[in-house]
Amino acid sequence: MSIFYYSYMINILVAGMIIAKIVFTCVVPSVHHPAYSWITWLLAVACSAFIVCIVQGHFRMAEIAQAVINILFCIALFSVEGDLAFLIKGKCYRKST
């Protein structure tokens, strides 16, 4: 097995984690502009399309650099508890309890 095989597996796992974090994160009540919800939905669709492309054999899309970018983005997404608007805006609009 080459290092590229591991890169593909890392890409699939990280994209799956991003999708899971987006799907299972609920920000209620939503205080963000609806565009952030659409961007989040688009990110989930893009990650799932990426997984499908790798599974179908389009390995050219999955490179080591892509795996590093996905890992860093996944860490950032988990650090803000799945709130993509917080990542984009850089400030939190949620009330602290």
N, CA, C and O atoms as CSV, one atom per row, in Angstrom:
chain,resi,resn,atom,element,x,y,z
A,1,MET,N,N,0.831,-1.183,0.000
A,1,MET,CA,C,0.000,0.000,0.000
A,1,MET,C,C,0.873,1.243,0.000
A,1,MET,O,O,1.871,1.323,0.716
A,2,SER,N,N,0.484,2.199,-0.806
A,2,SER,CA,C,1.253,3.425,-0.883
A,2,SER,C,C,0.678,4.482,0.052
A,2,SER,O,O,-0.386,4.300,0.643
A,3,ILE,N,N,1.393,5.568,0.171
A,3,ILE,CA,C,0.936,6.656,1.040
A,3,ILE,C,C,-0.329,7.301,0.479
A,3,ILE,O,O,-1.116,7.876,1.232
A,4,PHE,N,N,-0.529,7.211,-0.825
A,4,PHE,CA,C,-1.730,7.785,-1.424
A,4,PHE,C,C,-2.990,7.024,-0.993
A,4,PHE,O,O,-4.057,7.620,-0.845
A,5,TYR,N,N,-2.864,5.720,-0.794
A,5,TYR,CA,C,-4.000,4.935,-0.311
A,5,TYR,C,C,-4.441,5.441,1.056
A,5,TYR,O,O,-5.636,5.595,1.306
A,6,TYR,N,N,-3.483,5.699,1.940
A,6,TYR,CA,C,-3.809,6.229,3.261
A,6,TYR,C,C,-4.402,7.631,3.166
A,6,TYR,O,O,-5.267,7.998,3.961
A,7,SER,N,N,-3.943,8.405,2.205
A,7,SER,CA,C,-4.503,9.729,1.988
A,7,SER,C,C,-5.972,9.641,1.594
A,7,SER,O,O,-6.783,10.447,2.051
A,8,TYR,N,N,-6.318,8.686,0.765
A,8,TYR,CA,C,-7.715,8.498,0.361
A,8,TYR,C,C,-8.570,8.110,1.565
A,8,TYR,O,O,-9.671,8.630,1.746
A,9,MET,N,N,-8.061,7.202,2.379
A,9,MET,CA,C,-8.815,6.778,3.554
A,9,MET,C,C,-8.993,7.928,4.547
A,9,MET,O,O,-10.059,8.078,5.144
A,10,ILE,N,N,-7.955,8.730,4.719
A,10,ILE,CA,C,-8.052,9.890,5.612
A,10,ILE,C,C,-9.084,10.874,5.072
A,10,ILE,O,O,-9.882,11.416,5.836
A,11,ASN,N,N,-9.072,11.106,3.764
A,11,ASN,CA,C,-10.057,12.007,3.155
A,11,ASN,C,C,-11.479,11.531,3.394
A,11,ASN,O,O,-12.349,12.336,3.727
A,12,ILE,N,N,-11.729,10.251,3.232
A,12,ILE,CA,C,-13.066,9.708,3.441
A,12,ILE,C,C,-13.487,9.855,4.895
A,12,ILE,O,O,-14.615,10.261,5.173
A,13,LEU,N,N,-12.600,9.532,5.821
A,13,LEU,CA,C,-12.933,9.639,7.240
A,13,LEU,C,C,-13.177,11.082,7.667
A,13,LEU,O,O,-14.133,11.362,8.391
A,14,VAL,N,N,-12.327,11.989,7.228
A,14,VAL,CA,C,-12.470,13.395,7.624
A,14,VAL,C,C,-13.722,14.008,7.005
A,14,VAL,O,O,-14.447,14.740,7.679
A,15,ALA,N,N,-13.984,13.722,5.739
A,15,ALA,CA,C,-15.207,14.246,5.114
A,15,ALA,C,C,-16.444,13.686,5.816
A,15,ALA,O,O,-17.430,14.401,5.996
A,16,GLY,N,N,-16.400,12.433,6.209
A,16,GLY,CA,C,-17.515,11.856,6.958
A,16,GLY,C,C,-17.700,12.516,8.312
A,16,GLY,O,O,-18.831,12.714,8.757
A,17,MET,N,N,-16.592,12.859,8.977
A,17,MET,CA,C,-16.689,13.552,10.257
A,17,MET,C,C,-17.263,14.959,10.086
A,17,MET,O,O,-18.041,15.417,10.922
A,18,ILE,N,N,-16.885,15.638,9.016
A,18,ILE,CA,C,-17.434,16.972,8.746
A,18,ILE,C,C,-18.937,16.882,8.517
A,18,ILE,O,O,-19.701,17.687,9.050
A,19,ILE,N,N,-19.361,15.902,7.723
A,19,ILE,CA,C,-20.795,15.722,7.464
A,19,ILE,C,C,-21.530,15.421,8.764
A,19,ILE,O,O,-22.587,15.995,9.025
A,20,ALA,N,N,-20.981,14.528,9.578
A,20,ALA,CA,C,-21.636,14.175,10.843
A,20,ALA,C,C,-21.742,15.380,11.768
A,20,ALA,O,O,-22.774,15.580,12.407
A,21,LYS,N,N,-20.691,16.178,11.845
A,21,LYS,CA,C,-20.726,17.348,12.719
A,21,LYS,C,C,-21.760,18.353,12.242
A,21,LYS,O,O,-22.456,18.951,13.063
A,22,ILE,N,N,-21.876,18.553,10.944
A,22,ILE,CA,C,-22.859,19.493,10.400
A,22,ILE,C,C,-24.272,18.973,10.630
A,22,ILE,O,O,-25.156,19.734,11.025
A,23,VAL,N,N,-24.492,17.689,10.387
A,23,VAL,CA,C,-25.829,17.126,10.496
A,23,VAL,C,C,-26.312,17.108,11.942
A,23,VAL,O,O,-27.481,17.395,12.203
A,24,PHE,N,N,-25.437,16.777,12.880
A,24,PHE,CA,C,-25.859,16.622,14.262
A,24,PHE,C,C,-25.684,17.872,15.122
A,24,PHE,O,O,-25.877,17.813,16.336
A,25,THR,N,N,-25.324,18.999,14.513
A,25,THR,CA,C,-25.222,20.257,15.250
A,25,THR,C,C,-26.472,21.066,15.013
A,25,THR,O,O,-26.882,21.277,13.872
A,26,CYS,N,N,-27.073,21.514,16.089
A,26,CYS,CA,C,-28.291,22.301,15.989
A,26,CYS,C,C,-28.082,23.609,16.746
A,26,CYS,O,O,-27.828,23.603,17.950
A,27,VAL,N,N,-28.190,24.733,16.031
A,27,VAL,CA,C,-28.079,26.043,16.643
A,27,VAL,C,C,-29.482,26.625,16.685
A,27,VAL,O,O,-29.987,27.131,15.684
A,28,VAL,N,N,-30.114,26.545,17.874
A,28,VAL,CA,C,-31.488,27.012,18.032
A,28,VAL,C,C,-31.507,28.065,19.116
A,28,VAL,O,O,-30.911,27.813,20.163
A,29,PRO,N,N,-32.101,29.166,18.977
A,29,PRO,CA,C,-32.655,29.706,17.745
A,29,PRO,C,C,-31.542,30.216,16.845
A,29,PRO,O,O,-30.498,30.660,17.323
A,30,SER,N,N,-31.765,30.152,15.583
A,30,SER,CA,C,-30.758,30.589,14.632
A,30,SER,C,C,-30.704,32.109,14.607
A,30,SER,O,O,-31.703,32.774,14.334
A,31,VAL,N,N,-29.546,32.640,14.890
A,31,VAL,CA,C,-29.366,34.087,14.886
A,31,VAL,C,C,-28.529,34.531,13.693
A,31,VAL,O,O,-28.140,35.695,13.594
A,32,HIS,N,N,-28.259,33.609,12.804
A,32,HIS,CA,C,-27.415,33.905,11.660
A,32,HIS,C,C,-28.269,34.136,10.417
A,32,HIS,O,O,-29.441,33.763,10.360
A,33,HIS,N,N,-27.656,34.748,9.449
A,33,HIS,CA,C,-28.309,34.972,8.165
A,33,HIS,C,C,-28.554,33.615,7.500
A,33,HIS,O,O,-27.736,32.707,7.646
A,34,PRO,N,N,-29.665,33.462,6.773
A,34,PRO,CA,C,-29.948,32.164,6.133
A,34,PRO,C,C,-28.864,31.702,5.154
A,34,PRO,O,O,-28.773,30.512,4.853
A,35,ALA,N,N,-28.055,32.617,4.662
A,35,ALA,CA,C,-26.988,32.223,3.739
A,35,ALA,C,C,-26.009,31.264,4.408
A,35,ALA,O,O,-25.445,30.394,3.743
A,36,TYR,N,N,-25.800,31.413,5.714
A,36,TYR,CA,C,-24.893,30.510,6.410
A,36,TYR,C,C,-25.447,29.091,6.439
A,36,TYR,O,O,-24.687,28.126,6.364
A,37,SER,N,N,-26.738,28.962,6.543
A,37,SER,CA,C,-27.350,27.630,6.498
A,37,SER,C,C,-27.151,27.001,5.124
A,37,SER,O,O,-26.875,25.805,5.024
A,38,TRP,N,N,-27.289,27.789,4.072
A,38,TRP,CA,C,-27.087,27.274,2.721
A,38,TRP,C,C,-25.617,26.909,2.489
A,38,TRP,O,O,-25.321,25.906,1.839
A,39,ILE,N,N,-24.703,27.718,3.015
A,39,ILE,CA,C,-23.279,27.409,2.870
A,39,ILE,C,C,-22.950,26.113,3.606
A,39,ILE,O,O,-22.199,25.278,3.100
A,40,THR,N,N,-23.509,25.950,4.791
A,40,THR,CA,C,-23.281,24.731,5.559
A,40,THR,C,C,-23.838,23.519,4.825
A,40,THR,O,O,-23.190,22.474,4.766
A,41,TRP,N,N,-25.033,23.654,4.268
A,41,TRP,CA,C,-25.635,22.558,3.503
A,41,TRP,C,C,-24.771,22.234,2.285
A,41,TRP,O,O,-24.557,21.062,1.975
A,42,LEU,N,N,-24.272,23.261,1.593
A,42,LEU,CA,C,-23.423,23.053,0.424
A,42,LEU,C,C,-22.124,22.337,0.801
A,42,LEU,O,O,-21.636,21.490,0.053
A,43,LEU,N,N,-21.569,22.684,1.969
A,43,LEU,CA,C,-20.363,22.003,2.432
A,43,LEU,C,C,-20.626,20.523,2.681
A,43,LEU,O,O,-19.806,19.677,2.325
A,44,ALA,N,N,-21.762,20.210,3.288
A,44,ALA,CA,C,-22.105,18.802,3.530
A,44,ALA,C,C,-22.285,18.049,2.216
A,44,ALA,O,O,-21.838,16.909,2.090
A,45,VAL,N,N,-22.931,18.671,1.241
A,45,VAL,CA,C,-23.128,18.027,-0.064
A,45,VAL,C,C,-21.788,17.840,-0.777
A,45,VAL,O,O,-21.552,16.801,-1.393
A,46,ALA,N,N,-20.915,18.841,-0.696
A,46,ALA,CA,C,-19.604,18.731,-1.343
A,46,ALA,C,C,-18.765,17.632,-0.706
A,46,ALA,O,O,-18.073,16.894,-1.408
A,47,CYS,N,N,-18.822,17.519,0.611
A,47,CYS,CA,C,-18.068,16.450,1.283
A,47,CYS,C,C,-18.601,15.072,0.898
A,47,CYS,O,O,-17.825,14.139,0.686
A,48,SER,N,N,-19.916,14.947,0.809
A,48,SER,CA,C,-20.470,13.646,0.419
A,48,SER,C,C,-20.152,13.338,-1.046
A,48,SER,O,O,-19.903,12.182,-1.388
A,49,ALA,N,N,-20.155,14.353,-1.915
A,49,ALA,CA,C,-19.774,14.132,-3.319
A,49,ALA,C,C,-18.310,13.728,-3.416
A,49,ALA,O,O,-17.942,12.901,-4.250
A,50,PHE,N,N,-17.483,14.310,-2.568
A,50,PHE,CA,C,-16.068,13.962,-2.547
A,50,PHE,C,C,-15.877,12.498,-2.178
A,50,PHE,O,O,-15.059,11.802,-2.782
A,51,ILE,N,N,-16.631,12.029,-1.187
A,51,ILE,CA,C,-16.560,10.618,-0.782
A,51,ILE,C,C,-16.997,9.711,-1.927
A,51,ILE,O,O,-16.366,8.687,-2.189
A,52,VAL,N,N,-18.071,10.087,-2.604
A,52,VAL,CA,C,-18.568,9.282,-3.718
A,52,VAL,C,C,-17.534,9.220,-4.841
A,52,VAL,O,O,-17.330,8.159,-5.430
A,53,CYS,N,N,-16.881,10.338,-5.145
A,53,CYS,CA,C,-15.859,10.347,-6.203
A,53,CYS,C,C,-14.697,9.426,-5.866
A,53,CYS,O,O,-14.196,8.718,-6.739
A,54,ILE,N,N,-14.266,9.429,-4.620
A,54,ILE,CA,C,-13.164,8.555,-4.223
A,54,ILE,C,C,-13.589,7.091,-4.308
A,54,ILE,O,O,-12.841,6.251,-4.808
A,55,VAL,N,N,-14.789,6.789,-3.819
A,55,VAL,CA,C,-15.267,5.401,-3.836
A,55,VAL,C,C,-15.420,4.902,-5.268
A,55,VAL,O,O,-15.188,3.724,-5.542
A,56,GLN,N,N,-15.809,5.789,-6.185
A,56,GLN,CA,C,-15.987,5.381,-7.579
A,56,GLN,C,C,-14.678,5.323,-8.356
A,56,GLN,O,O,-14.671,4.915,-9.518
A,57,GLY,N,N,-13.575,5.721,-7.741
A,57,GLY,CA,C,-12.281,5.552,-8.394
A,57,GLY,C,C,-11.680,6.803,-8.990
A,57,GLY,O,O,-10.703,6.709,-9.732
A,58,HIS,N,N,-12.215,7.948,-8.702
A,58,HIS,CA,C,-11.634,9.199,-9.196
A,58,HIS,C,C,-10.578,9.671,-8.198
A,58,HIS,O,O,-10.773,10.661,-7.492
A,59,PHE,N,N,-9.452,8.948,-8.151
A,59,PHE,CA,C,-8.427,9.187,-7.140
A,59,PHE,C,C,-7.641,10.468,-7.382
A,59,PHE,O,O,-6.958,10.955,-6.481
A,60,ARG,N,N,-7.727,11.006,-8.561
A,60,ARG,CA,C,-6.981,12.217,-8.886
A,60,ARG,C,C,-7.393,13.378,-7.987
A,60,ARG,O,O,-6.597,14.281,-7.728
A,61,MET,N,N,-8.634,13.354,-7.514
A,61,MET,CA,C,-9.134,14.429,-6.666
A,61,MET,C,C,-8.544,14.386,-5.264
A,61,MET,O,O,-8.454,15.411,-4.588
A,62,ALA,N,N,-8.148,13.217,-4.837
A,62,ALA,CA,C,-7.691,13.057,-3.459
A,62,ALA,C,C,-6.175,13.038,-3.412
A,62,ALA,O,O,-5.547,12.051,-3.795
A,63,GLU,N,N,-5.603,14.098,-2.955
A,63,GLU,CA,C,-4.156,14.189,-2.811
A,63,GLU,C,C,-3.826,14.426,-1.349
A,63,GLU,O,O,-4.712,14.689,-0.535
A,64,ILE,N,N,-2.585,14.335,-1.033
A,64,ILE,CA,C,-2.165,14.507,0.356
A,64,ILE,C,C,-2.464,15.918,0.844
A,64,ILE,O,O,-2.860,16.099,1.995
A,65,ALA,N,N,-2.285,16.901,0.004
A,65,ALA,CA,C,-2.574,18.273,0.409
A,65,ALA,C,C,-4.053,18.444,0.737
A,65,ALA,O,O,-4.409,19.158,1.674
A,66,GLN,N,N,-4.895,17.798,-0.025
A,66,GLN,CA,C,-6.336,17.867,0.244
A,66,GLN,C,C,-6.655,17.238,1.597
A,66,GLN,O,O,-7.509,17.739,2.328
A,67,ALA,N,N,-5.984,16.160,1.928
A,67,ALA,CA,C,-6.197,15.520,3.217
A,67,ALA,C,C,-5.790,16.448,4.361
A,67,ALA,O,O,-6.481,16.516,5.378
A,68,VAL,N,N,-4.683,17.156,4.206
A,68,VAL,CA,C,-4.236,18.089,5.243
A,68,VAL,C,C,-5.234,19.234,5.403
A,68,VAL,O,O,-5.566,19.617,6.525
A,69,ILE,N,N,-5.706,19.774,4.302
A,69,ILE,CA,C,-6.694,20.856,4.361
A,69,ILE,C,C,-7.971,20.371,5.042
A,69,ILE,O,O,-8.528,21.074,5.885
A,70,ASN,N,N,-8.433,19.189,4.688
A,70,ASN,CA,C,-9.638,18.639,5.306
A,70,ASN,C,C,-9.464,18.427,6.801
A,70,ASN,O,O,-10.378,18.706,7.577
A,71,ILE,N,N,-8.306,17.938,7.213
A,71,ILE,CA,C,-8.057,17.719,8.633
A,71,ILE,C,C,-8.072,19.039,9.388
A,71,ILE,O,O,-8.676,19.135,10.457
A,72,LEU,N,N,-7.418,20.050,8.847
A,72,LEU,CA,C,-7.393,21.353,9.512
A,72,LEU,C,C,-8.784,21.973,9.580
A,72,LEU,O,O,-9.157,22.554,10.599
A,73,PHE,N,N,-9.549,21.853,8.504
A,73,PHE,CA,C,-10.904,22.387,8.519
A,73,PHE,C,C,-11.782,21.630,9.507
A,73,PHE,O,O,-12.615,22.234,10.182
A,74,CYS,N,N,-11.606,20.323,9.597
A,74,CYS,CA,C,-12.385,19.510,10.536
A,74,CYS,C,C,-12.064,19.905,11.978
A,74,CYS,O,O,-12.966,20.008,12.809
A,75,ILE,N,N,-10.788,20.126,12.275
A,75,ILE,CA,C,-10.397,20.564,13.617
A,75,ILE,C,C,-11.020,21.917,13.934
A,75,ILE,O,O,-11.524,22.126,15.037
A,76,ALA,N,N,-10.989,22.840,12.972
A,76,ALA,CA,C,-11.583,24.158,13.180
A,76,ALA,C,C,-13.084,24.053,13.391
A,76,ALA,O,O,-13.637,24.746,14.245
A,77,LEU,N,N,-13.747,23.204,12.632
A,77,LEU,CA,C,-15.196,23.038,12.752
A,77,LEU,C,C,-15.570,22.448,14.114
A,77,LEU,O,O,-16.547,22.875,14.729
A,78,PHE,N,N,-14.801,21.477,14.577
A,78,PHE,CA,C,-15.076,20.896,15.888
A,78,PHE,C,C,-14.777,21.875,17.017
A,78,PHE,O,O,-15.429,21.831,18.061
A,79,SER,N,N,-13.796,22.762,16.820
A,79,SER,CA,C,-13.443,23.696,17.883
A,79,SER,C,C,-14.515,24.756,18.105
A,79,SER,O,O,-14.615,25.310,19.200
A,80,VAL,N,N,-15.318,25.045,17.085
A,80,VAL,CA,C,-16.414,26.013,17.238
A,80,VAL,C,C,-17.754,25.296,17.342
A,80,VAL,O,O,-18.803,25.898,17.111
A,81,GLU,N,N,-17.723,24.026,17.685
A,81,GLU,CA,C,-18.916,23.211,17.916
A,81,GLU,C,C,-19.845,23.147,16.705
A,81,GLU,O,O,-21.065,23.117,16.861
A,82,GLY,N,N,-19.280,23.126,15.515
A,82,GLY,CA,C,-20.062,22.960,14.299
A,82,GLY,C,C,-20.739,24.207,13.793
A,82,GLY,O,O,-21.512,24.136,12.838
A,83,ASP,N,N,-20.473,25.363,14.407
A,83,ASP,CA,C,-21.122,26.605,14.000
A,83,ASP,C,C,-20.274,27.271,12.916
A,83,ASP,O,O,-19.322,27.992,13.216
A,84,LEU,N,N,-20.628,27.021,11.653
A,84,LEU,CA,C,-19.856,27.534,10.528
A,84,LEU,C,C,-19.897,29.053,10.453
A,84,LEU,O,O,-18.933,29.676,10.007
A,85,ALA,N,N,-20.999,29.654,10.882
A,85,ALA,CA,C,-21.097,31.117,10.869
A,85,ALA,C,C,-20.056,31.732,11.795
A,85,ALA,O,O,-19.503,32.789,11.491
A,86,PHE,N,N,-19.785,31.081,12.918
A,86,PHE,CA,C,-18.756,31.576,13.818
A,86,PHE,C,C,-17.393,31.527,13.162
A,86,PHE,O,O,-16.571,32.421,13.367
A,87,LEU,N,N,-17.142,30.483,12.368
A,87,LEU,CA,C,-15.870,30.395,11.647
A,87,LEU,C,C,-15.738,31.520,10.619
A,87,LEU,O,O,-14.659,32.089,10.454
A,88,ILE,N,N,-16.824,31.836,9.934
A,88,ILE,CA,C,-16.772,32.852,8.888
A,88,ILE,C,C,-16.716,34.257,9.480
A,88,ILE,O,O,-15.893,35.075,9.069
A,89,LYS,N,N,-17.580,34.532,10.432
A,89,LYS,CA,C,-17.658,35.879,11.002
A,89,LYS,C,C,-16.544,36.160,11.998
A,89,LYS,O,O,-16.020,37.273,12.047
A,90,GLY,N,N,-16.182,35.171,12.781
A,90,GLY,CA,C,-15.142,35.365,13.767
A,90,GLY,C,C,-15.642,35.888,15.090
A,90,GLY,O,O,-14.839,36.194,15.971
A,91,LYS,N,N,-16.937,35.999,15.256
A,91,LYS,CA,C,-17.496,36.414,16.535
A,91,LYS,C,C,-18.724,35.588,16.842
A,91,LYS,O,O,-19.377,35.056,15.944
A,92,CYS,N,N,-19.023,35.489,18.094
A,92,CYS,CA,C,-20.129,34.644,18.526
A,92,CYS,C,C,-21.326,35.494,18.886
A,92,CYS,O,O,-21.206,36.462,19.637
A,93,TYR,N,N,-22.482,35.135,18.351
A,93,TYR,CA,C,-23.709,35.845,18.634
A,93,TYR,C,C,-24.630,35.081,19.561
A,93,TYR,O,O,-25.751,35.520,19.819
A,94,ARG,N,N,-24.169,33.929,20.074
A,94,ARG,CA,C,-24.993,33.136,20.970
A,94,ARG,C,C,-24.970,33.733,22.367
A,94,ARG,O,O,-23.964,34.297,22.798
A,95,LYS,N,N,-26.074,33.605,23.061
A,95,LYS,CA,C,-26.126,34.064,24.450
A,95,LYS,C,C,-25.417,33.043,25.321
A,95,LYS,O,O,-25.606,31.836,25.165
A,96,SER,N,N,-24.606,33.532,26.231
A,96,SER,CA,C,-23.954,32.615,27.157
A,96,SER,C,C,-24.879,32.371,28.341
A,96,SER,O,O,-25.549,33.289,28.814
A,97,THR,N,N,-24.914,31.131,28.817
A,97,THR,CA,C,-25.795,30.785,29.923
A,97,THR,C,C,-25.005,30.573,31.191
A,97,THR,O,O,-25.583,30.272,32.235
